[in-house]
Amino acid sequence: MEISAKASNIRMSSKKVRLIADLVRGKQLAVAFDQLNFSKKSAARPVYKLLFSAKANAEHNFNLQADNLLVKSIQVNEAPRLKRWMPKAHGRATSLHKHGSHILVTLAEIKDTGEHKARAEKADAPVKLNQKPVVDEGVKVAKKDEKAVAGETELDKGAKTNDPRYTGRSGHAKVEGSTKGFVGKMFQRKSG
């Protein structure tokens, strides 16, 4: 049984990560963790986290024992480089390439314990697309009324109460006796 885990776009050069990958390749999981704990290289941290993730996958998904696992393979590949520029003297600029790496770890069992199946996840009952969701009508009407009350202005209230000062569409105030309207008033303003 093989279990794998992958870490993509680690912002570290693949050469630096390969030095650490060579330390743990082919070792038992407990020995590999010890090697990474006592290593001074900064690449040991992402490799440790990835091994821990692969171990958790094995224990949780396939019910394997951690003391029965070894690091079968560990691959370190280059990620796409980030291209940046650095200013230099006399108005020049030099290019910088910020390297990254992808790491793929595969764990295997030392002693085969038999066929293991992945743990099945329970799924909810499927929803049919042609069914309409059931909505409580009382709640729906109450929400509309709240929005209507919250969004009313004073002019809207006057138009709804048949106040003689307000005529026209709701929200547009037009006082009786005035024929100019909004545009007529706008161009008579003093620009002071």
N, C-alpha and C positions, 0 to 999 in steps of 0.2 A: 504494500500500500504506500503510495506516494502522496504527500501533501505539499502544496506550493504556496508561496506568498510573494508578492511583488511590490517594490517601492519605486515609483517613477519620479523623475526630475529632482533627484537629490542634488543640491547645489554644492557639489564637491567633485573634484577631478576624478575620473575613473581610475587613473594610475594610483592615486592615494587610497581609493577604496579597495583596489585589487590586492594591495599589501595586507590589508586586514582579512580579505576574503580567503587568501592563501593560508592564513593561520587556522581557520575553522573548517576548511573543506575536508570532509571525510572523518571528522571527529564526532564522538557522542555529544548529545545536546548539553549535558551537564558540563563536560570539559570545555565545550565551545563557549558557554556562558562564562566560565571562569577565565578563559583566555581574554575575552572581550572586557570583562570587569577590570582586569589589571593592565590593560594596554593603555599607553599614553597617547596613542594616535586619536585625532578627532574623528576619524572615520569609523571608530569602533562604536560610537553611539548609534548612528542610523542602522548599522548592521545588527547590533544587539536588539534594537526595537523590532527589526524585521524578523529576526529569529524568534523573538517572543511572540510576535503575531502568528507566525507559522505554527508554533507550539500550541497556541490557543485554538487555532483552527483544527489541529489534530485532536485535541482533547474535547472540544465542544461539538464539532461536527461529526467526528468519526469514533468517538469514545476510545481513543488510543492512550496508552500510558506514556508519560513524558520520559521515563527512564529507559524506554525501549526504542527511542528515536535517535537517529544520527543524521548529520548533514550530508546528504548524498551529493548534492551539487550546489554551487553558488556561482552565478554568472554576474559579471559586472560589464554593462555596455555603456557606450557613450550616449548622452542625451543631446538634443540640439543645443548648439552654443548660442549664448546671448552675445550679440555684437554691440559693443559700446565704444565711445570715443573719449580720449583724455587730452585736454589741452596741453600743449608744450610751448617751448620758447619760440619767439619770432612768429607768432600767429599760426603755428603748425598744430596738427592734431594727429595723434597716433591711435591705432585701433587696439581695442582690448577684446579678448575672447574669454567670456566667463563660462567655464566648463561645468557640465552636469553629468549625472550618471543614472542609469536604471539598474536596479539590483533585483535578481530573481533567485529565490532560495527554494530548494526542493529537499524535503525531509523524507526519510524512508525508515521502515521498521528494521530493527536488528534481527529479531526472531519473528517470523511471520505468524500472526495470531489468527489467521483465517480471513475470510472475506468480510469486509466491512462495507456497509452501505451508508450513504450520507443520511443524516437525520432529516426526516421529512417535516416540513413546516406545515402547520395547519393554515389553510386559506379560508377566508370567509366565503359564504355562498355567493355565486356570481349574480350580478345585477342585470336584469333584462332591460334592454334599451327601449323597448316599446312600451314599458310601463311608465306611467306618470307618477311622480312622487306624491304622497298623500300630504296635503297641507291643511291645517286647521283653519277654516274660514274665519272664525271669530278672531284669531290672532292676526290674520292678514288684514282684516278691516280695521282693527284697532291700530295697527301700525300706520295705515294710510291716514287715519284721523289725526294721529299725533304729528305726522309730518305736515299736514295741512294747517294745524293750529300753530306749530312752531314757525312755519315759513310765512305767515300772514303779516302784512304791514298795516299801518294805520289806514292807508288809502284803500287797501283791499277790504278792510272791515267796513269802511264807509260805503263802498260800492255794493257790498252785500246787504247792508241795512237800508238800501234805497235812500240814502241821504241826498237831499236835493242839490247840495253843493257839488257832488261828484257825479259825472256822467262819463260815458265812454267805457272802454275796456278796463278790466281790473288791472291795477298797477300803473295806469296812465291817468294822471289827474288832469282834468280839464274843468275849470271853474266856469259855471254858467255865465253868460254875458261876455265872455272873452272869446273873440274869434281868431286871435293871432296864433294860439297854440304854442307848442314848444319851439318850433323853428323861428316863428315871428319874434318871440321874446329873446331868442339867442342872438339875433342880429341887431337888436336895439340896445344891447348892453353897451355901457361905456367902457372903452378900453383905456383905463386910467393909468 
